[in-house]
């Protein structure tokens, strides 16, 4: 079964600074990692949910942070050649036919993850030959070659 994980850039940068101290495992590279919650047109990453159920009352506590919707990306269930998780919106390098490497952006379309500039989806290519070199939110300069 594939691990379901999302990431997003926090809407409030002060939240991210707080998160880095409190929840190191859920906070890397300027993103918050966890479950996606969409409510009333707002996007949140939930990093913790605790629930105590008894016969009379359901008590629950969640820790969620609002994120910028355009920055939300899903983990595709695969890792690159360095073991780094690959997410929607990542910029990867991959081998070219005939030698060298080219850059592609990971996206989700028609029910599957794929890379731009290719007719292949991730079932047809080997992510062990890919390397995540950035993402479309932090490294737009890398898109010039894509």
Residue frames as a rotation matrix with the C-alpha (Angstrom) as fourth column:
UNK 1
0.580 0.815 0.000 0.00
0.815 -0.580 0.000 0.00
0.000 0.000 -1.000 0.00
UNK 2
-0.152 -0.640 0.753 1.33
0.617 -0.657 -0.434 3.43
0.772 0.398 0.495 -0.96
UNK 3
-0.428 -0.089 -0.899 2.11
0.826 -0.443 -0.349 5.98
-0.368 -0.892 0.263 1.73
UNK 4
0.377 0.604 0.702 -0.25
0.752 -0.643 0.148 8.97
0.541 0.472 -0.696 1.41
UNK 5
-0.047 -0.486 -0.873 1.60
0.804 -0.537 0.256 12.20
-0.593 -0.689 0.416 2.25
UNK 6
0.651 0.268 0.711 1.20
0.645 -0.689 -0.331 15.82
0.401 0.674 -0.621 1.20
UNK 7
-0.377 -0.710 -0.595 3.31
0.860 -0.507 0.059 18.92
-0.343 -0.489 0.802 1.54
UNK 8
0.521 0.506 0.687 2.59
0.706 -0.709 -0.012 22.63
0.481 0.491 -0.726 1.29
UNK 9
-0.643 -0.703 0.305 4.15
0.459 -0.672 -0.582 26.01
0.613 -0.234 0.754 2.01
UNK 10
-0.264 0.565 -0.782 2.68
0.919 -0.099 -0.382 27.66
-0.293 -0.819 -0.493 5.12
UNK 11
0.417 0.511 0.751 0.54
0.681 -0.724 0.115 30.72
0.602 0.463 -0.650 4.58
UNK 12
0.923 -0.127 0.363 2.03
-0.329 -0.748 0.576 32.26
0.199 -0.651 -0.733 7.72
UNK 13
0.235 -0.927 -0.294 5.84
-0.106 0.276 -0.955 32.09
0.966 0.255 -0.033 7.84
UNK 14
-0.254 -0.278 0.926 5.78
-0.920 -0.226 -0.320 32.50
0.299 -0.934 -0.198 11.63
UNK 15
0.751 0.558 0.354 3.95
-0.626 0.772 0.112 29.14
-0.211 -0.306 0.928 11.80
UNK 16
0.760 -0.508 -0.405 6.83
0.047 0.664 -0.746 27.54
0.648 0.548 0.529 9.93
UNK 17
-0.219 -0.879 0.424 9.42
-0.479 -0.282 -0.831 28.94
0.850 -0.385 -0.359 12.35
UNK 18
0.057 0.359 0.931 7.38
-0.986 0.165 -0.003 27.56
-0.154 -0.919 0.364 15.25
UNK 19
0.917 0.385 -0.100 6.99
-0.398 0.887 -0.234 24.22
-0.001 0.254 0.967 13.50
UNK 20
0.345 -0.868 -0.357 10.72
-0.265 0.275 -0.924 23.82
0.900 0.413 -0.136 12.87
UNK 21
-0.513 -0.552 0.658 11.30
-0.750 -0.085 -0.656 23.84
0.418 -0.830 -0.370 16.60
UNK 22
-0.091 0.613 0.784 8.34
-0.878 0.323 -0.354 21.73
-0.471 -0.721 0.509 17.68
UNK 23
0.670 0.460 0.582 7.85
-0.104 0.835 -0.540 19.22
-0.735 0.301 0.608 14.84
UNK 24
-0.180 -0.882 -0.436 11.19
-0.651 -0.226 0.725 18.72
-0.738 0.415 -0.533 13.09
UNK 25
-0.689 -0.110 0.716 10.03
0.262 0.883 0.389 15.60
-0.675 0.456 -0.580 11.26
UNK 26
0.217 0.879 0.425 7.12
0.860 0.035 -0.510 17.45
-0.463 0.476 -0.748 9.64
UNK 27
0.911 0.071 -0.407 9.05
-0.017 -0.978 -0.209 20.49
-0.413 0.197 -0.889 8.53
UNK 28
-0.073 -0.955 0.286 11.78
0.548 0.201 0.812 20.51
-0.833 0.216 0.509 5.86
UNK 29
-0.713 -0.388 0.584 12.86
0.689 -0.237 0.685 22.71
-0.128 0.891 0.436 2.96
UNK 30
-0.927 0.359 -0.108 10.23
-0.360 -0.933 -0.003 25.36
-0.102 0.036 0.994 3.75
UNK 31
-0.283 0.848 -0.449 7.35
-0.402 0.320 0.858 22.85
0.871 0.423 0.250 3.47
UNK 32
-0.337 0.318 0.886 5.03
-0.853 0.296 -0.430 21.33
-0.399 -0.901 0.171 6.06
UNK 33
-0.681 0.014 -0.732 4.43
-0.427 0.804 0.413 17.57
0.595 0.594 -0.542 5.59
UNK 34
-0.786 0.450 0.424 1.35
-0.227 0.428 -0.875 15.61
-0.575 -0.784 -0.234 6.65
UNK 35
-0.417 0.751 0.512 -2.25
0.849 0.523 -0.075 14.91
-0.324 0.403 -0.856 5.68
UNK 36
-0.947 0.142 0.288 -4.21
0.039 -0.839 0.542 17.31
0.319 0.525 0.789 3.49
UNK 37
-0.297 0.898 -0.323 -7.43
0.815 0.062 -0.576 18.81
-0.497 -0.435 -0.751 4.84
UNK 38
-0.895 0.136 0.425 -9.57
0.175 -0.768 0.616 21.10
0.410 0.625 0.664 2.66
UNK 39
-0.228 0.829 -0.510 -12.33
0.954 0.086 -0.287 22.95
-0.194 -0.552 -0.811 4.44
UNK 40
0.635 0.617 -0.465 -14.38
0.509 -0.787 -0.350 25.97
-0.582 -0.015 -0.813 3.33
UNK 41
0.931 -0.229 0.283 -11.96
0.170 -0.414 -0.894 26.72
0.322 0.881 -0.346 0.49
UNK 42
0.449 -0.822 0.350 -8.87
-0.893 -0.430 0.135 26.71
0.039 -0.373 -0.927 2.71
UNK 43
0.566 -0.387 -0.728 -6.07
-0.021 0.876 -0.482 24.16
0.824 0.288 0.487 2.58
UNK 44
0.538 -0.377 0.754 -4.41
-0.840 -0.160 0.519 22.77
-0.075 -0.912 -0.403 5.70
UNK 45
-0.101 -0.568 -0.817 -1.68
-0.242 0.810 -0.534 20.28
0.965 0.144 -0.220 6.40
UNK 46
0.807 0.389 0.445 -2.52
-0.545 0.201 0.814 18.20
0.227 -0.899 0.374 9.47
UNK 47
-0.139 -0.956 -0.257 0.60
-0.616 0.287 -0.734 17.02
0.776 0.056 -0.629 11.24
UNK 48
-0.982 -0.163 -0.095 -0.99
-0.029 0.630 -0.776 15.39
0.187 -0.759 -0.624 14.25
UNK 49
-0.036 0.993 0.110 -4.37
-0.665 -0.106 0.740 14.01
0.746 -0.046 0.664 15.25
UNK 50
-0.982 -0.183 -0.051 -5.17
-0.073 0.612 -0.787 12.54
0.175 -0.769 -0.615 18.63
UNK 51
-0.139 0.990 -0.024 -8.51
-0.589 -0.063 0.806 11.04
0.796 0.126 0.592 19.45
UNK 52
-0.983 -0.026 0.179 -9.97
-0.165 0.534 -0.829 9.76
-0.075 -0.845 -0.529 22.69
UNK 53
-0.328 0.906 -0.266 -13.24
-0.475 0.085 0.876 7.93
0.816 0.414 0.403 22.30
UNK 54
-0.969 0.152 0.193 -15.47
-0.094 0.497 -0.862 6.96
-0.227 -0.854 -0.468 25.17
UNK 55
-0.582 0.783 0.221 -19.10
0.811 0.580 0.079 5.96
-0.066 0.225 -0.972 25.38
UNK 56
0.309 0.781 -0.542 -20.43
0.719 -0.565 -0.405 9.50
-0.623 -0.265 -0.736 25.83
UNK 57
0.795 -0.091 -0.600 -18.14
-0.276 -0.934 -0.225 11.95
-0.540 0.344 -0.768 24.05
UNK 58
0.554 -0.686 0.472 -15.65
0.827 0.386 -0.410 11.87
0.099 0.617 0.781 21.18
UNK 59
0.759 -0.397 -0.515 -12.74
-0.100 -0.854 0.511 14.12
-0.643 -0.337 -0.688 22.03
UNK 60
0.519 -0.613 0.596 -10.18
0.855 0.381 -0.353 14.95
-0.011 0.692 0.721 19.41
UNK 61
0.532 -0.457 -0.713 -7.24
-0.112 -0.872 0.476 17.29
-0.839 -0.173 -0.515 19.00
UNK 62
0.607 -0.387 0.694 -5.56
0.795 0.309 -0.522 18.12
-0.013 0.869 0.495 15.73
UNK 63
0.051 -0.650 -0.758 -2.58
0.122 -0.749 0.651 20.26
-0.991 -0.125 0.041 14.81
UNK 64
0.333 0.143 0.932 -3.12
0.928 0.124 -0.350 21.83
-0.166 0.982 -0.091 11.41
UNK 65
-0.340 -0.482 -0.807 -1.48
0.206 -0.876 0.437 24.71
-0.918 -0.017 0.397 9.58
UNK 66
0.772 0.630 -0.084 -2.97
0.098 -0.249 -0.963 26.63
-0.628 0.735 -0.254 6.69
UNK 67
-0.340 -0.891 0.302 -0.93
0.459 0.123 0.880 26.33
-0.821 0.437 0.367 3.49
UNK 68
-0.288 0.151 -0.946 -0.87
-0.712 -0.694 0.106 28.13
-0.640 0.704 0.307 0.16
UNK 69
0.578 0.652 0.490 -3.08
-0.233 0.707 -0.668 25.98
-0.782 0.272 0.561 -2.15
UNK 70
0.833 -0.256 -0.491 -0.80
-0.514 -0.031 -0.857 26.38
0.204 0.966 -0.158 -5.20
UNK 71
-0.149 -0.984 0.093 2.10
-0.941 0.112 -0.320 24.85
0.304 -0.136 -0.943 -3.25
UNK 72
0.253 0.310 0.916 0.32
-0.671 0.739 -0.064 21.64
-0.697 -0.598 0.395 -2.23
UNK 73
-0.042 -0.291 -0.956 1.80
-0.872 0.477 -0.107 18.49
0.487 0.829 -0.274 -3.76
UNK 74
0.837 0.389 0.385 1.28
-0.522 0.778 0.350 14.79
-0.163 -0.494 0.854 -3.15
UNK 75
-0.281 -0.887 0.367 4.05
-0.708 0.450 0.545 12.28
-0.649 -0.107 -0.754 -2.55
UNK 76
0.152 0.372 -0.916 4.03
-0.958 0.283 -0.044 9.97
0.243 0.884 0.399 -5.57
UNK 77
0.883 0.221 0.415 5.07
-0.377 0.860 0.344 6.90
-0.281 -0.460 0.842 -3.58
UNK 78
0.716 -0.690 0.106 8.58
0.622 0.560 -0.547 6.70
0.318 0.458 0.830 -5.06
UNK 79
0.655 -0.606 -0.452 12.05
0.059 -0.555 0.830 7.92
-0.753 -0.570 -0.327 -4.14
UNK 80
0.812 -0.433 -0.393 14.84
-0.548 -0.329 -0.769 9.26
0.203 0.839 -0.504 -6.33
UNK 81
0.480 -0.688 -0.544 18.32
0.157 0.678 -0.718 7.75
0.863 0.259 0.433 -6.69
UNK 82
-0.595 -0.702 0.391 19.38
-0.227 -0.320 -0.920 9.42
0.771 -0.636 0.031 -3.41
UNK 83
-0.628 0.423 -0.654 16.39
0.729 0.615 -0.302 8.10
0.274 -0.666 -0.694 -1.48
UNK 84
-0.909 0.310 -0.280 14.57
-0.157 -0.874 -0.460 11.46
-0.387 -0.374 0.843 -1.43
UNK 85
-0.160 0.940 0.301 10.78
0.614 0.334 -0.715 11.35
-0.773 0.071 -0.631 -1.71
UNK 86
-0.949 -0.054 0.311 9.41
0.298 -0.479 0.826 12.61
0.104 0.876 0.471 -5.04
UNK 87
-0.275 0.862 -0.426 6.42
0.442 -0.280 -0.852 15.00
-0.854 -0.423 -0.304 -4.86
UNK 88
0.448 0.512 0.733 4.18
0.890 -0.331 -0.313 16.72
0.082 0.793 -0.604 -7.39
UNK 89
0.995 -0.040 0.096 5.89
-0.036 -0.999 -0.038 19.94
0.097 0.035 -0.995 -8.39
UNK 90
0.387 -0.919 0.082 9.41
0.074 0.120 0.990 18.57
-0.919 -0.377 0.114 -7.96
UNK 91
0.693 -0.340 -0.635 11.95
-0.716 -0.224 -0.661 19.22
0.083 0.913 -0.399 -10.66
UNK 92
0.576 -0.461 0.675 13.92
0.009 0.829 0.559 16.09
-0.817 -0.316 0.482 -11.47
UNK 93
-0.066 -0.598 -0.799 16.78
-0.982 -0.103 0.158 15.24
-0.176 0.795 -0.581 -13.77
UNK 94
0.539 0.230 0.810 16.66
-0.131 0.973 -0.190 11.99
-0.832 -0.004 0.555 -15.69
UNK 95
-0.473 -0.821 0.319 18.77
0.187 0.261 0.947 10.32
-0.861 0.507 0.030 -18.36
UNK 96
0.253 0.445 -0.859 18.29
-0.802 -0.400 -0.444 11.35
-0.542 0.801 0.255 -21.99
UNK 97
0.780 -0.059 0.623 18.26
0.369 0.848 -0.381 8.82
-0.506 0.527 0.683 -24.73
UNK 98
0.664 -0.606 0.438 21.67
0.450 -0.144 -0.881 9.06
0.597 0.782 0.177 -26.35
UNK 99
-0.286 -0.841 -0.460 23.39
0.882 -0.044 -0.469 10.36
0.374 -0.540 0.754 -23.19
UNK 100
-0.814 -0.085 0.574 23.24
-0.087 -0.960 -0.266 13.31
0.574 -0.266 0.774 -20.87
UNK 101
-0.580 0.651 -0.489 20.37
0.772 0.249 -0.584 14.33
-0.259 -0.717 -0.647 -18.59
UNK 102
-0.567 0.455 0.687 17.31
0.126 -0.776 0.618 16.51
0.814 0.437 0.383 -18.97
UNK 103
-0.968 0.252 0.022 15.01
-0.096 -0.288 -0.953 18.23
-0.234 -0.924 0.302 -16.47
UNK 104
-0.455 0.888 -0.065 11.34
0.255 0.200 0.946 17.50
0.853 0.414 -0.317 -16.00
UNK 105
-0.632 0.386 0.672 8.54
-0.760 -0.478 -0.440 18.54
0.151 -0.789 0.596 -13.66
UNK 106
-0.915 0.359 -0.185 6.51
0.390 0.905 -0.170 15.90
0.106 -0.228 -0.968 -11.82
UNK 107
-0.633 0.772 0.062 2.73
-0.774 -0.633 -0.030 16.33
0.016 -0.067 0.998 -12.16
UNK 108
-0.685 0.539 0.491 -0.55
0.234 0.800 -0.552 14.45
-0.690 -0.263 -0.674 -11.79
UNK 109
-0.417 0.569 -0.709 -2.87
-0.868 -0.480 0.126 14.11
-0.269 0.668 0.694 -14.77
UNK 110
0.133 0.600 -0.789 -5.52
-0.790 0.545 0.281 11.65
0.598 0.586 0.547 -15.90
UNK 111
0.901 0.392 0.185 -5.23
-0.410 0.633 0.657 9.61
0.141 -0.668 0.731 -12.73
UNK 112
0.689 -0.711 -0.142 -1.46
0.723 0.687 0.066 9.09
0.050 -0.148 0.988 -12.77
UNK 113
0.565 -0.628 -0.535 1.81
-0.112 -0.702 0.704 10.77
-0.817 -0.338 -0.467 -11.97
UNK 114
0.669 -0.378 0.640 4.05
0.741 0.274 -0.613 11.66
0.056 0.884 0.464 -14.88
UNK 115
-0.170 -0.739 -0.652 6.90
0.460 -0.645 0.611 13.96
-0.872 -0.196 0.449 -15.90
UNK 116
0.716 0.447 -0.536 6.58
-0.204 -0.601 -0.773 16.70
-0.667 0.663 -0.339 -18.48
UNK 117
0.133 -0.664 -0.736 8.33
-0.975 -0.219 0.022 16.37
-0.176 0.715 -0.676 -21.80
UNK 118
-0.902 -0.421 0.100 7.77
-0.407 0.904 0.134 12.64
-0.147 0.081 -0.986 -21.76
UNK 119
-0.079 0.878 -0.473 5.13
-0.735 0.269 0.622 10.22
0.673 0.397 0.624 -22.95
UNK 120
-0.412 -0.188 -0.892 5.97
0.284 0.903 -0.322 8.00
0.866 -0.386 -0.318 -20.01
UNK 121
0.631 0.477 0.612 4.35
-0.502 -0.350 0.791 7.75
0.591 -0.806 0.018 -16.64
UNK 122
0.009 -0.727 0.686 6.09
-1.000 0.000 0.014 6.48
-0.010 -0.686 -0.727 -13.53
UNK 123
0.663 0.212 0.718 5.16
-0.260 0.965 -0.044 2.88
-0.702 -0.157 0.695 -14.29
UNK 124
0.948 -0.220 0.229 7.32
0.298 0.367 -0.881 3.11
0.110 0.904 0.413 -17.43
UNK 125
0.339 -0.872 0.353 10.39
-0.268 -0.450 -0.852 4.91
0.901 0.194 -0.387 -16.10
UNK 126
0.263 -0.354 -0.897 12.80
0.793 0.610 -0.009 4.09
0.550 -0.709 0.441 -13.34
UNK 127
0.907 0.120 0.404 12.86
-0.077 -0.895 0.440 6.73
0.414 -0.430 -0.802 -10.58
UNK 128
0.679 -0.724 -0.120 16.15
0.463 0.295 0.836 5.24
-0.570 -0.623 0.535 -9.38
UNK 129
-0.188 -0.727 0.660 17.70
0.980 -0.180 0.080 7.08
0.061 0.662 0.747 -12.34
UNK 130
0.461 0.439 0.771 16.01
0.387 -0.882 0.270 10.36
0.799 0.174 -0.576 -11.32
UNK 131
-0.548 -0.543 -0.636 17.33
0.829 -0.250 -0.501 13.00
0.113 -0.801 0.587 -9.00
UNK 132
0.673 0.737 -0.053 15.22
0.730 -0.651 0.208 15.69
0.119 -0.179 -0.977 -7.32
UNK 133
-0.434 -0.876 0.210 17.07
0.842 -0.477 -0.253 18.98
0.322 0.067 0.945 -7.86
UNK 134
-0.984 0.162 -0.072 14.40
-0.118 -0.901 -0.417 21.41
-0.133 -0.402 0.906 -6.66
UNK 135
-0.285 0.947 0.147 10.75
0.856 0.321 -0.406 22.32
-0.431 0.010 -0.902 -6.98
UNK 136
-0.171 0.278 0.945 8.65
0.814 -0.500 0.294 24.75
0.555 0.820 -0.141 -8.99
UNK 137
0.825 0.562 -0.064 7.98
0.482 -0.639 0.599 26.96
0.296 -0.525 -0.798 -5.96
UNK 138
0.696 -0.618 -0.364 11.53
0.144 -0.377 0.915 27.55
-0.703 -0.690 -0.173 -4.74
UNK 139
-0.358 -0.928 0.100 13.56
0.161 0.045 0.986 27.08
-0.920 0.369 0.133 -7.91
UNK 140
0.697 0.717 -0.004 11.68
0.123 -0.125 -0.985 28.63
-0.707 0.685 -0.175 -10.86
UNK 141
0.238 -0.697 -0.676 15.01
-0.868 -0.465 0.174 29.39
-0.436 0.546 -0.716 -12.53
UNK 142
-0.638 -0.467 0.612 15.42
-0.229 0.874 0.429 25.65
-0.735 0.134 -0.664 -13.11
UNK 143
0.245 0.858 0.453 12.31
0.346 0.359 -0.867 25.70
-0.906 0.368 -0.209 -15.29
UNK 144
0.292 -0.180 -0.939 14.05
-0.715 -0.694 -0.089 27.67
-0.636 0.697 -0.331 -18.05
UNK 145
-0.682 -0.645 -0.345 15.55
-0.719 0.503 0.480 24.42
-0.137 0.575 -0.807 -19.34
UNK 146
-0.593 0.524 0.611 12.37
0.180 0.826 -0.534 22.37
-0.785 -0.206 -0.584 -18.94
